[in-house]
Amino acid sequence: MPDVATFDWLKAQKQAEGRRQITTVLSRIVPQRLAERIAARHGLSGNMADLPDKALARLAEQLNQWTVTPVGSEGYRTAEVMLGGVDTAELDQAAMEARRVPGLFIIGEAVDITGWLGGYNFQWAWSSGWAAGQVA
Ligand SMILES: Cc1cc2nc3c(=O)[nH]c(=O)nc-3n(C[C@H](O)[C@H](O)[C@H](O)COP(=O)(O)OP(=O)(O)OC[C@H]3O[C@@H](n4cnc5c(N)ncnc54)[C@H](O)[C@@H]3O)c2cc1C
C-alpha cells in the first residue's frame, strides 16, 4: 500500500470504532487470515482503543513498506495463458489468414496475443475463430 496514508486511516478507525478488534479492522484492507498474522507479528491484539498510536505508527510503516517477492510459479499445471505465438504482423487482421500462406488461418492461443485474466482469452479465441470462419 505505498500510496495509502495507513497511519491516518488506522487512527481514524481507532477514533471511530475503538471497540473493534485490530484484526477486524485490518481485515478490511487485507484477507482475514493475513490480518491475523500481521497483528500477531506485531504483538497487537485487543481493541483499537487500547493500542498506543506509536504501535499503530509502526504497523502502518510496515504495511506501507511491505514488499512481496515471488519465489516461483506453479508451472504449467495452473498456467492459464501462454506468451508467444505467430506474429500478428504475419496475419491479415480481418481474416486471421497468413499473409505468406493463403488459405492458412491462425487463431486463438496460436497467435502472439496475451489477454488479461477475466475472459479475454476466450473472447479472443472465439472472435478470431469467428472472423477466420467467415472467410474460410
Ligand atoms: C486452466 C486454464 C484456465 C483458463 N481460464 C480462462 C478463463 O477463465 N478465461 C479465459 O478467457 N481464458 C482462460 N484460459 C485460456 C483459454 O482457455 C485459452 O486462451 C483458449 O482456450 C484458447 O483457445 P484455442 O482454441 O486457441 O486453443 P485451445 O483451447 O488450446 O484448443 C486447441 C485444441 O487443439 C487440439 N490440438 C492440439 N494439437 C493438435 C493436433 N496436432 N491435432 C489435432 N488437434 C490438436 C487440442 O487438443 C485443443 O483441443 C484458461 C486456460 C487454462 C489452461
PDBQT file of the ligand as one rigid body, heavy atoms in Angstrom, charges set to zero:
ROOT
HETATM    1  C1  LIG A 201      -6.524 -23.798 -16.509  1.00  0.00    +0.000 C 
HETATM    2  C2  LIG A 201      -6.915 -22.724 -17.507  1.00  0.00    +0.000 A 
HETATM    3  C3  LIG A 201      -7.899 -21.811 -17.162  1.00  0.00    +0.000 A 
HETATM    4  C4  LIG A 201      -8.253 -20.821 -18.071  1.00  0.00    +0.000 A 
HETATM    5  N1  LIG A 201      -9.225 -19.924 -17.714  1.00  0.00    +0.000 NA
HETATM    6  C5  LIG A 201      -9.601 -18.983 -18.585  1.00  0.00    +0.000 A 
HETATM    7  C6  LIG A 201     -10.643 -18.063 -18.238  1.00  0.00    +0.000 A 
HETATM    8  O1  LIG A 201     -11.227 -18.098 -17.150  1.00  0.00    +0.000 OA
HETATM    9  N2  LIG A 201     -10.979 -17.133 -19.165  1.00  0.00    +0.000 N 
HETATM   10  C7  LIG A 201     -10.356 -17.017 -20.378  1.00  0.00    +0.000 A 
HETATM   11  O2  LIG A 201     -10.698 -16.151 -21.163  1.00  0.00    +0.000 OA
HETATM   12  N3  LIG A 201      -9.371 -17.878 -20.732  1.00  0.00    +0.000 NA
HETATM   13  C8  LIG A 201      -8.984 -18.859 -19.865  1.00  0.00    +0.000 A 
HETATM   14  N4  LIG A 201      -7.988 -19.725 -20.219  1.00  0.00    +0.000 N 
HETATM   15  C9  LIG A 201      -7.358 -19.566 -21.542  1.00  0.00    +0.000 C 
HETATM   16  C10 LIG A 201      -8.246 -20.159 -22.618  1.00  0.00    +0.000 C 
HETATM   17  O3  LIG A 201      -8.610 -21.476 -22.224  1.00  0.00    +0.000 OA
HETATM   18  C11 LIG A 201      -7.468 -20.218 -23.930  1.00  0.00    +0.000 C 
HETATM   19  O4  LIG A 201      -6.965 -18.946 -24.262  1.00  0.00    +0.000 OA
HETATM   20  C12 LIG A 201      -8.392 -20.690 -25.058  1.00  0.00    +0.000 C 
HETATM   21  O5  LIG A 201      -8.978 -21.935 -24.723  1.00  0.00    +0.000 OA
HETATM   22  C13 LIG A 201      -7.562 -20.848 -26.325  1.00  0.00    +0.000 C 
HETATM   23  O6  LIG A 201      -8.411 -21.407 -27.318  1.00  0.00    +0.000 OA
HETATM   24  P1  LIG A 201      -7.775 -22.030 -28.585  1.00  0.00    +0.000 P 
HETATM   25  O7  LIG A 201      -8.923 -22.595 -29.381  1.00  0.00    +0.000 OA
HETATM   26  O8  LIG A 201      -6.876 -21.055 -29.243  1.00  0.00    +0.000 OA
HETATM   27  O9  LIG A 201      -6.810 -23.208 -28.065  1.00  0.00    +0.000 OA
HETATM   28  P2  LIG A 201      -7.181 -24.498 -27.230  1.00  0.00    +0.000 P 
HETATM   29  O10 LIG A 201      -8.411 -24.311 -26.431  1.00  0.00    +0.000 OA
HETATM   30  O11 LIG A 201      -5.912 -24.891 -26.545  1.00  0.00    +0.000 OA
HETATM   31  O12 LIG A 201      -7.540 -25.559 -28.360  1.00  0.00    +0.000 OA
HETATM   32  C14 LIG A 201      -6.541 -26.183 -29.128  1.00  0.00    +0.000 C 
HETATM   33  C15 LIG A 201      -7.076 -27.569 -29.464  1.00  0.00    +0.000 C 
HETATM   34  O13 LIG A 201      -6.226 -28.181 -30.424  1.00  0.00    +0.000 OA
HETATM   35  C16 LIG A 201      -6.070 -29.511 -30.070  1.00  0.00    +0.000 C 
HETATM   36  N5  LIG A 201      -4.837 -29.969 -30.718  1.00  0.00    +0.000 N 
HETATM   37  C17 LIG A 201      -3.564 -29.704 -30.370  1.00  0.00    +0.000 A 
HETATM   38  N6  LIG A 201      -2.715 -30.289 -31.204  1.00  0.00    +0.000 NA
HETATM   39  C18 LIG A 201      -3.465 -30.936 -32.113  1.00  0.00    +0.000 A 
HETATM   40  C19 LIG A 201      -3.157 -31.741 -33.261  1.00  0.00    +0.000 A 
HETATM   41  N7  LIG A 201      -1.905 -31.971 -33.636  1.00  0.00    +0.000 N 
HETATM   42  N8  LIG A 201      -4.190 -32.248 -33.937  1.00  0.00    +0.000 NA
HETATM   43  C20 LIG A 201      -5.486 -32.005 -33.605  1.00  0.00    +0.000 A 
HETATM   44  N9  LIG A 201      -5.831 -31.254 -32.529  1.00  0.00    +0.000 NA
HETATM   45  C21 LIG A 201      -4.825 -30.732 -31.813  1.00  0.00    +0.000 A 
HETATM   46  C22 LIG A 201      -6.003 -29.517 -28.582  1.00  0.00    +0.000 C 
HETATM   47  O14 LIG A 201      -6.312 -30.786 -28.061  1.00  0.00    +0.000 OA
HETATM   48  C23 LIG A 201      -7.095 -28.476 -28.261  1.00  0.00    +0.000 C 
HETATM   49  O15 LIG A 201      -8.369 -29.066 -28.145  1.00  0.00    +0.000 OA
HETATM   50  C24 LIG A 201      -7.631 -20.736 -19.341  1.00  0.00    +0.000 A 
HETATM   51  C25 LIG A 201      -6.644 -21.683 -19.679  1.00  0.00    +0.000 A 
HETATM   52  C26 LIG A 201      -6.288 -22.659 -18.772  1.00  0.00    +0.000 A 
HETATM   53  C27 LIG A 201      -5.250 -23.688 -19.169  1.00  0.00    +0.000 C 
ENDROOT
TORSDOF 0
